[in-house]
Structures are given as C-alpha cells and as structure tokens.
Amino acid sequence: SGSFYLKKGTSNVWDRSADLMILTSVIVNMLLWALVAWAMQHHLETHYTELTRPLPQNVDLEWLDYRSAELKKETQVSWCRLPLLVRGSLGLGAAIHVGVGHAVWWGYNYLVHHFEVSDDIHTLKSWYGDEGVVTFLGVIVLATYAISWLAYIQYFVWVRSTTKRQLAAKSLELALAEPAWKEDWLKMARAWTPPVKEHVTD
C-alpha cells in the first residue's frame, strides 16, 4: 500500500489505487485484530486456572501493585475540594483542548497546506507560513493547545503539594506493613485452590 500511496496525486488511477489499498489494509488489519482477540479469549478460557493462579515468586510484584493502589488513593482529590482558581483554569484548559480538536477536524484546510507524499520536499522553504506545511493560523492553534497544558500542570502541582504529607505518612505506614503483608500473601498463595465450577442444570 505504501508504493501506491507514494504515487498518489500523480493521476486519478493512482489516487483510486492508493485509496483501495488503504481500505484493504484497514479491513485486513481489523480482521487480524479480531482473530487475535478470539485467540486470547480462547486461551484465557482454556487455561483460566493456570493464568489466575497466584505464584509465590511474584510476591514482590503483587506488593508493588498493592502499594501503588494504596498510594493512589491518597492522591485522589475530588472536584469539590479544588480551589476555585484551580478548578476554573482546569476547566478552561479542558475546553481549549476540545475546541482545538474540533478546529483541527473542521478547519483542517485552514490550518495546513496541501502537501502530497509524492511532492518534492525541497519545495518547502519552511515548516510554517505560506511556503510551509502549517499555516500561521495553524501555528496559533498549536501554540494555544500547548499553552493550555499549563492548566493541567498547575493542577498537578497543587495536588502534589496538598497531598505531600499524606503521601509521606502513607508510604511510611506501608513500609512498616510490608513484611506482614507479604507473609500473609504467601500463605494465601500456597493455600490457593482452583475455584469450583458450578454446573448449570435444566
């Protein structure tokens, strides 16, 4: 499909051939993904017991997952707890993200110049402007999108600074509880038995 796409823009025949090859590639890709999903589901159903059995050698990985989940609870902040300034800037940043996405979708031709893969790269004298790929309006939109990330950055900094003490206290608590937790988990793993399948009768 890449060879056909490289010739796209030279004639109507190559344009249609490239579109046909892209469509064919998408359909084949979707069929392969469906086949992979079916194979994974079949393997999971066939070897469910082996795949879900807790392994004693994975105790450190299980502990890291548990620790990460517990620490995540301490950093969760509800919308109502956010200060008005943080809440407003975060909402404004989200609105800008949505607006930029719509602008790129609906105003694509105003943001970038038409440039085919088969066109000569040397015809571009700059990446933006009248002789580049991105128009000046496109640069403004991209800059607005980049600046809007400051809203999330200030939210992230506020959450980190607010939950810093709670996070440190929880980390110390988990460090003290680690040996006992691992010992209990190992006992559970060694005593684990496969679940009994229920047979449905009419």
PyMOL commands that set and color helices and strands:
alter all, ss='L'
color gray80, all
select helices_A, chain A and resi 2-6+12-46+48-52+56-74+79-81+84-106+108-111+121-123+136-162+164-190
alter helices_A, ss='H'
color red, helices_A
deselect
rebuild
show_as cartoon
